[in-house]
Amino acid sequence: MKILLLVIFLFHTYNCDKLEDVSDADLVQMIKNTNEHVIVLFSKRNCEDCDKYEDHLLNLKGDIKETLNAHTVKAFNSQMTKLYSPTKEPAVVFFRHGVPLVYSGPINEDAIFQYFNENQIPTVRELSDVNFEHLTQASTGSTTGDWLLLFYSQTCIECQRLTAVWEAVGAKLKSRMNVARINKDTVGTQTAKRFNILKAPEFIFIRQGKFYRYEIPNYDIESFVSFAQEFYKNARAEKIPVPSSPFEEFVAWTVDLLKNGSWRKGLYELPLTFIGIIAASVLVVLFLILKLVTKNPKKEEKRNRKDK
């Protein structure tokens, strides 16, 4: 009996010294659960830094649960690592209602906790054609501050892998500038055309009425942060294009239509602003026609009396 109790005690002690190991399937379900946050250590065998991170996260587990309302788990040799960390294991990723933030800092308990505590809310803003100019004030001199932008698409695998990294960039720069992203193929098509964005991912930095293209092949946190703070000065400054008018959008649409020859597809891609102008014009014309055709009964009666 004593031996059995000793075995149970040792087994419990051993498990308390390790983070809960979850499979990729379990991890996906945990990320989808938006009621709680999840902190995941992506780990592998024979990794000294992985062991250091695990020790620190074990010590922080109670504080993380109490302050961040987050579970702390470990994913061992996970296929999901490459989605969130360009350097692979070890990687510590904080999922806030499904939005990932990869840790970028020293392997230190205080630094880890402070980093996640200060970034419980995602910092990267989502822009579209509708709110781009209003929020950025790009063509008027950027009165809302500097903006570091990522143009992405839903079919771009590299863009998906950049989600956690881009959030980390936003966490690093949030006190100095705005970090945002915009879908170039859906809600940001006009903005992408405006800045001549041809592929995804592409990055631009907007500052004081000028913008600078990030053409460095490195997609790591330090490179993005360095570019936004200083290295952009080495890139060519381009004047920010003025937003296209509805007429200019229609002309551009017509030119593309004639070049491609796909007029049926083009009808579905007609700019909404121009469709609205056409509809309003038609209504005005119909109103004027009806007003001219419909005669005023009183005036008609007066004319008839005079004729008699």
N, C-alpha and C positions, 0 to 999 in steps of 0.2 A: 504493500500500500504506500509506504514512504517513497519507494522507488518511482511508483506511478505519479505521485504528487510532484516529485522532483523533476520528472520528465515534462510534465505539464507546465511547471514553472519555467523551466529552461526554454521550452518551446514558445511560451508567451513572451518571455524576455527577449528571445531572438527576433520575434516578429515585431516587437515594439521598437527595435533598433533599426528597422527597415521601413521604407515607405511602401504603401500599398501598391502592388504591381498590377497594372491593368492591361488588357488586350486592346488592340486597335478598335475592335467592335465596341467594347465597353467605353472607350475613350470618346468615340463619336457620339454615343448616347449621352455621356456626361456633358459634352460641349453643347449639344442641342438643348439640354435642360437649362433654360434661361433663369430659373429661380435662384441658382447659386453659381458663384464663380468657381473656376478650376485652375489650379496651378500644377503644371506638369513638368516633371524632370525627364527629359529624353536622355536615356542612359545606354551604356554598352559595357561589355566585358573589358577587363584590364585597362580601365580608364581612371587614373588617379583623380583628375578633376571631377569626374562624375561622382566619386565617393565623397569628395569634399563638399560638393553641392548637396548631396543627400544628407550628410551630417548636419549641415546648416539648416536645411529645410525641415529636418526632424526637430531641431531645437526651436524652430519658428512655428511649428505646426499649430500649436495652441493659439498663438497670437494671430496667425493668419486666419484661423477659423473664427476667432472672436471679432477681429477688426475688419477683415476683408470679406467675411462670410464665404470663405473659399475652402474647398477640399484640396489637399495636397497629395498627389499620386506620382507614380513613376511608370513610364512606358519604356520597356526594355527592348532594344533592337527593333524599334517601331518603324514601319514603312512610312509613317506620317511625318517623321522628323524632317525630311527634305521639303515638306510644305511650309515649314515655319522657320527653319534655320539653315542659312547658306553654308555654314561651317559644320553642320551636323552635330553629333554628340560631342560634349554635353551641351544641352540647351534647356533653359528654363523659360517656359511660356505661360503667360497669365491670360486665361480666356475670360473676358468680361462680357457676359451674355453672348458668347460665341465669337466675339471680336478678339483676335490674338495680339498679344504684345510680347515680343521676345526680350528677355533681360539682357541689358548691355551695361556691364560694370564689373567691379572686382568681385572675387569669390569671398564675400564677407557678409555676415549675418545682418548687420545694421544697414549696409548698403542695399542688400536685396530687399529687406522689408521696407525701407524708405522709398525705394524705387517703385514698388508695387502699390504702396499706400498712397503715394502722390499721383498715381495714374490709374485710379479705379474706374475713371470714366474715359472712354476713347477720345483722343485729341484730334484725330484726322477728320476734316470736314468733307462732306460730300457735296460737290458742286454740279450744276447743270446749266444748260443754255438759259434757263429762266432766271436763275439767281446769280449767275457768274458776275456780270457787270455790277449789279447792285452790291454784292458782298465785297468784291475785290477793288472796285473803282479803278480798274486797270488803266483805262484810256484817259482818266482825269488826273493821273499822277499818283495813284495808289495811296489815297488818304487813309485807308484802313490798314496800312502796314505792308510789309513785304509778304510775298506768297511763294511757297515752293509747291509745285503742282506735279502730280503724276497722272498722265493720260493712260488709261487701261482699257481692256476689253474683256468680256466674259469668256472668250475663247482662248485667251492668252494664258498659258500655263505659267510662264515666268511672272506674270502679274499676280497670279494667285499666291505664288511663293513669296512675293514681296509684301503681302498684307501685314504680316507680323513685323517685318523690318520697317515698313513705312510708318507703322504705329510707334515704333521705337524712335524713329527720326522725329516724329511729332512730339514725343515725350521729351526729347533732348532740346528741341527748339521752341517749345510752346511759350516760353517767357520772352522770346525775341521776335517771333514771326508766326505767320499762319502756315500750316501744312495741310494740304487738301488733295483730293483726287477727283477725277471726272471720267465717266465712261464715254469714250470717243465714238462708240458705235450706236449708242442709244440716246440718252438724254443730253449728250454733249457733242453732237455731230457738228453743229454750227460753230461752236467754240473751237473744235479741232480744226475745222477748215480755216477759221480765222487765223490760227497760229501755224497753219500748214503742218499739222501733225498727220503723218502718213502711216505710222505703225504703232504698235504697243509692245512693251511700255516705252513711253517717251516722257521726258521731264523738262520743265522750264522753271526758271526763277524770275519772278516779277519784282522789280524794285524801281521806284521813282520814275514811272513812265517808260521804262525800258524792260526788256526781258532777255534772258540768257539761256541758251540751250545746254543741258547737261549731256555731254557726249563722251563721258568717261566710261570705259567698259566695266568698271567696278560697281557692283550693286550692294555694297555693304553700308552699314549705318555710319561709320566714320567718314567714308567718302562723301556721302550725301550731306552730312552735317558740315564738313569742311568746305564743300562747294558753296553752300548757302551762306556761310559766314565770311569766307575770304576768297576762295578759289574762283568764284564766279567772275572776278575781275580779269581773269585770264581768258575768258570766253568773249566772243564778239557780242557787243551790245546791239540789240535790234529794237527798232521803234515799235511800240505796241499798236497793232492795227485797230482802226476805229471799227466798232460793230457794224455789220452790214445792215443797210436799210432793207425793207421788204422788197423794193424794186430790184436792188442789187442781188438779193437772194433769188428772186425769180429769174433774173438774167443768167446767174450762175447755174441755176437748175436747168434752164433751157439749153445752155451751152453743153452741159454734161449730157443732157438728154440727146442732143443732136450728135454728139461724139459717140455715144454708146449705141444709139439707135434703138434703145429699149423704151419706147414711148409708153407702153402699157404699164411697165414697172414704174416709170417716172410719174405717172398719174397718182400712184399711191404715195410717192415721196414728195409731192408738191408741198412747199413750205406752208405751215399752218397759218402764218401771218398773212400770206398772199391769198389763201383760200378765204380768210375772214374778210379781206378787202373786197374780193370779188363778190362774196355774198352780200356785203353791205351795199355795194354799188348797184347790184341787181335789185335789191329792195328799194333803194332810192328811186331808181328809174321806174319801177312798177308803180310806186306811189305817185310820181309825177304824171304818169300816163293816166292813172285812174282819176286823178284830180282834174286833168284836162277833159277827159271823156265825160265824167259825171258833171252835169250842169246843176247850177243852183236853182231850185224850183221857184223861189221868190223873184229872182232876177228874170227868169223866163216869163213869169206871169206879168210883170211890169212891162216887158217888151211887147207882149201880146196885146195889152190894153192900149199902148201907144199906137200900135199898128191899126187898131180899130178906130 
